Amino acid sequence: MSTTPNIDAPKFKTESYEVLVVGAGGAGMRAALALTQEGHRVAMISKVFPTRSHTVAAQGGINAALGNVTSDDWSWHMYDTIKGSDYLGDQDAIEFMCQQASEIVRELDHFGVPFSRLENGKIYQRAFGGQSQNFGEQQAYRTCAAADRTGHAILHSLYQQNIRLGTTIYEEYYALDLIFDQQGEVAGLMVMNIHNGEYSILQSRHILLATGGAGQIFRNNTNASINTGDGLGMVLRAGLPLQDMEFWQFHPTGVAGKGMLISEAARGEGGVLRNALGEPFMQNYAPKVKDLASRDVVARAIATEVQQGRGCGPEGDFVLLDLTHLDTDTIKQRLPGIRDISLTFLGVDPVEQPIPTFPTCHYMMGGIPTNLNGQVVCPDSQGKQTPVKGLFAVGECACVSVHGANRLGGNSLLDILVFGRQAAKTISQQLQTEQGQPNLNNLSLDDLELSGVRKRIQRWQSKTSYQEENLHSLKQKMQRSMERGCGVFRNQQSMQHALQELEQLETSLQQVNLRDHGKVFNLERLAAYELENLMAIAKATVHSALARTESRGAHSRIDFQQRDDTHWLKHSLYFSAGDRLVYKSVNLSPNQHAPFTPKARVY
Ligand SMILES: Cc1cc2nc3c(=O)[nH]c(=O)nc-3n(C[C@H](O)[C@H](O)[C@H](O)COP(=O)(O)OP(=O)(O)OC[C@H]3O[C@@H](n4cnc5c(N)ncnc54)[C@H](O)[C@@H]3O)c2cc1C
C-alpha cells in the first residue's frame, strides 16, 4: 500500500492547530485532555492506535503517598525518589511531583480508573522497591494499582475522557520532524499518513512532544517495538541537546532470554530471587530491604550472581524469581498478568514453579531537557538554561529531571501525568495571553529546506532491487552492540568498541536503499525513519556514558566504581553536532522542603 508522495510540489496539504500533542500515551493523553477541556484547538498525533501506546503495558502501579495501607507523607516519597536517583534528580522537580501525586491519583479515580480496592474500599497500595516510611525506616506501601494492569486501566480511561470531550486525534500518523520558520521559531510538524504514505504539514506555534522511550536501542528490552525515541531524534536534528543519556534503567526481572517484563509487583507481593544454589541472594547485597532494593542495585546483583557462576539453567545465565510460597489467590488476583506472561512465554506457572529472569532494558532516565512547566530548555551563549519558544516535552521522552540516575518503580506513571497536566496548563496560559490566532503564514519550501525535512523525505524515496544490508539486520547489530558495550556493566573499552561499531552501522545506514517492490512500502520507510532516530540515540548514550568517569545509579562502570560527587554531581547535555557534551548543575534546592544532601546510598 503506497502512493508516491508529491514531494516536489511547493506546498503540502496543511492544517493548523493551536497546539499539537505528539504522542497518545499517558503523557500526551493527559495533556491533550487538559487542553481540550480549556477549549483549545488541539490535535493529538499517534503512530499507533492511541490505546496501543506503551503506557498500556505498565503493570505495577503509580506512586502517591495516600497512606491507605501504612502511614505516608509526600516528603518521605520525595526523600526516597532523591535517594533512588542517586542524588542526580533535581530536588525542586521531585518535590513538585511528589506533592501533586495524591491529587493526580484522585483525579484518575474520578476519570474512572478501576483501581484495586482494600477491604475498606480505599485504593489498594502495594510495596515497591526503594520506598520507605519516615526517611528510610520501614517499608512503605505507596504504589496504587489496578491489579498488575495499571497502565492499561489509566490509558483507556484517559482515552475515553478525550473522546468524550472531542479531542482531534490523528491516529496512525507518523511525525517525522519539527519545522521551524526562518525566524527559528517552532512552526509545525511534518507527518506521514501511515495508511497511504502521504505527507502533510500540521502547523502550530505550540508543540508538545510526548513520544515515549527508546528502549529499542538494546536487544533485550521490555519496551514495545514502537519505542524508538522519535521525539528525541527530532530534537537532536533541530540542534537541541539531550540530557543524561548515559542513564538507562535495566529492570532486574525480565523474562530470561526474551526481555518481557515481570513487574516489580511480583517482589512487592513477596516474591524472592534465588540463585542456582537456591539461596535468596539479595540479602548479601541489600541486607535491610533485600529483594525490594532499588532497581539498579537488584539488576547489578543478578548480573553479579551470573558472572560469578551462580546462575541457573544449562548456560547458567539467569536467576529464579520464586513466588511459589505465595498464596495462590494472591498470584491470581494481584498478579494475573505476570502469570499470563510467564505461562505464555516460558510455559511456567508461577504458582508451581519459579520464573527464570534476567535484567532487561526498561526505561530511559535521560531525554529532552525541560523545566517544571514542560518547556524544552537549551543553554544560551552564557550557559543559562533558556526555554525554546513554543516547544514542550513531557513523559518518558523528557528529562525534567525527577529520576536522576535511577528511577523508582511507580514513579513514571506519576511523572507523565503530573508534567502532562502542568505543560498543558502552561500552554493554555500562553495561548490566553496571545492575541487572537497565532501568527502562521503558510510555510514555504525554504522553511522546509531549513528544517532539513524535505531532504529526509527524499532520502527514503530511493529504492533498489538488491540489498546487501537491510534495515532489520542493521537494527539488530545496533542492539547487540549496545547490549555488549553499554549494558548493566560498562567500561571504557566496551564502550569504545560499541562506538566504533555504531559509526560503521551509521555509514551502512546511509548506504541502504529501500527495497523496490515496484514501489516503496510505507512501513519500510517508517522503519528507516525510526532506525535513524535509534542510531542517533545510541550514539548520544555511548558518548555521554564514555565521558562520565564515575558510577552513579544505573550507570555502572567497572573502571570507575565509585560515585564522584566532586566532579560528577551534574547533568550531561549532548549535542549531536560534533558529539559535543556540556554540563549543568543539579538543583539541590527544593522550594519548600529542606534540601537532601547527597550521602552514601545503602538499602
Ligand atoms: C512493560 C512496562 C511496564 C511498565 N510498568 C510501569 C509501572 O508499573 N509503573 C510506572 O510508573 N511505570 C511503568 N513503566 C514505565 C511507563 O509505563 C512509561 O515510562 C510511560 O508509560 C511512558 O508514557 P509516555 O506517555 O511518555 O509514552 P508512551 O506511552 O510510550 O506513548 C508514546 C506515544 O508517542 C507516539 N509516538 C511516538 N513516536 C511518534 C511519532 N514519530 N509520530 C507519532 N506518534 C509517535 C506513540 O504512538 C505513543 O502514542 C513500564 C514500562 C514498560 C515498558
The ligand as a Gaussian input file, in Angstrom:
#p B3LYP/6-31G(d) Opt

LIG

0 1
 C        6.310000      -3.208000      30.269000
 C        6.373000      -1.906000      31.027000
 C        5.812000      -1.812000      32.287000
 C        5.864000      -0.613000      32.985000
 N        5.290000      -0.544000      34.229000
 C        5.296000       0.635000      34.894000
 C        4.635000       0.770000      36.145000
 O        4.008000      -0.160000      36.656000
 N        4.685000       1.962000      36.772000
 C        5.332000       3.044000      36.245000
 O        5.333000       4.101000      36.866000
 N        5.954000       2.939000      35.047000
 C        5.941000       1.771000      34.368000
 N        6.557000       1.692000      33.147000
 C        7.082000       2.910000      32.529000
 C        5.931000       3.750000      31.988000
 O        4.873000       2.919000      31.610000
 C        6.350000       4.581000      30.791000
 O        7.513000       5.284000      31.085000
 C        5.257000       5.575000      30.428000
 O        4.008000       4.925000      30.307000
 C        5.581000       6.336000      29.165000
 O        4.470000       7.136000      28.823000
 P        4.561000       8.203000      27.656000
 O        3.204000       8.810000      27.537000
 O        5.712000       9.085000      27.881000
 O        4.892000       7.356000      26.353000
 P        4.173000       6.115000      25.647000
 O        3.078000       5.535000      26.437000
 O        5.258000       5.217000      25.204000
 O        3.491000       6.782000      24.376000
 C        4.248000       7.320000      23.312000
 C        3.300000       7.837000      22.262000
 O        4.014000       8.535000      21.267000
 C        3.564000       8.157000      19.994000
 N        4.680000       8.371000      19.065000
 C        5.983000       8.080000      19.243000
 N        6.691000       8.463000      18.176000
 C        5.816000       9.017000      17.304000
 C        5.939000       9.588000      16.016000
 N        7.106000       9.688000      15.397000
 N        4.804000      10.024000      15.408000
 C        3.601000       9.929000      16.012000
 N        3.433000       9.395000      17.232000
 C        4.533000       8.946000      17.869000
 C        3.165000       6.706000      20.143000
 O        2.264000       6.332000      19.134000
 C        2.500000       6.753000      21.522000
 O        1.178000       7.183000      21.386000
 C        6.508000       0.495000      32.424000
 C        7.068000       0.413000      31.163000
 C        7.020000      -0.786000      30.477000
 C        7.697000      -0.847000      29.139000

